[in-house]
Amino acid sequence: MGKMIISSSIVLYKNNETVLKAAISSFLKITFPDVILYLIDNSPTDELRDIFDDSRVIYIHNPSNPGFGAGHNIALKSAIQQGSKYHLILNPDVYYAEGVLEELTDYLEKNTDIGNIMPKVLYPNNEIQRLCKLLPTPYDWIGRRFNPFKKMVEKRNDLFELRFTGYDRIMDVPYLSGCFMYLRISALNEIGLFDEGIFMYGEETDLCRRLIDAGYRTVFYPRVHIYHHFEKGSHKSWRLTKIGMQSAIYYFNKWGWFFDRKRRLINKDILRKINSKK
């Protein structure tokens, strides 16, 4: 295969050290010889500086806290300069077994039209997380949360979160979770990095959409899995709720609110492909 640099970045903010160490260890178990892990610490202090002693780890303290996507962009810019071929956007609350990244890398090597790939995501108790989604409408991101009619919400979730698929097959998905984004660097060179106008929540949606617009596939690959602690912070904090609302407004101002023809076409095409493979 020759020399192939694999890089990753984790954006930190006052993280639980035990949980964070599991994420770091998961990536560093990779068998490829040329790897780099960036820890971009947006915390006010650098208490996490010495959390892991490994020559492959680069720690950058960034207390200005410009946001999730902006933090990862610091790492991505460096990874591009270093000649990285693939880059993993990794949440600090994710962990996984050996071999996961190797299998995903092999699949990317064989399918050069894929710009982003995500494995099956499980809770620590092995329940599945429904993180495959269609491109969102304003109702999906704003209305669902405040809809008191649970049956109506569940019906929409079945479609929006592609629950009807069973999450048991490889499929193109236009909106994949930002907890684990395995990205092709050459695709990012073409479309650009995360939109720093989004502080947090929705930056992965925007990036997936730009990949699709450029002709790349964004793929769910359930043959390997990861574990994600996954706490919906935006549902527990009004501050994070406000940030989520601001991100949604930014996203829909950019791509369109109710009259987004491209969104309809992309979602329709995805559903057609999924249903044709039943």
Number of C-alpha atoms within 10 A of each C-alpha: 4 4 10 14 17 23 29 26 28 25 26 22 19 13 15 12 13 10 14 21 17 16 21 25 15 19 24 18 14 17 12 13 10 13 19 22 24 23 25 26 25 21 18 13 13 16 11 19 15 9 13 17 9 10 8 14 18 16 20 18 18 20 14 11 18 15 17 23 24 22 25 23 19 17 26 24 12 13 23 17 9 12 13 22 18 24 25 25 22 22 21 25 21 25 22 20 15 14 14 18 23 13 14 18 19 10 14 20 13 10 11 12 14 22 26 29 24 26 22 22 29 20 14 14 9 12 10 16 15 19 22 24 21 23 21 22 19 15 14 17 15 15 12 17 11 10 12 10 9 10 10 11 16 13 11 16 17 14 14 21 22 19 16 10 16 9 20 11 15 14 19 20 27 27 26 27 19 21 20 22 22 27 23 23 24 14 22 20 11 11 15 14 20 22 16 16 14 24 20 19 23 24 24 23 21 20 24 27 22 20 22 19 13 13 13 18 22 25 23 24 21 16 13 16 19 20 22 23 16 15 9 9 12 15 12 10 11 11 12 16 15 12 17 22 17 16 19 23 17 16 22 16 10 10 15 16 16 11 10 12 10 13 20 15 11 18 19 13 13 17 17 11 13 17 10 8 8 7
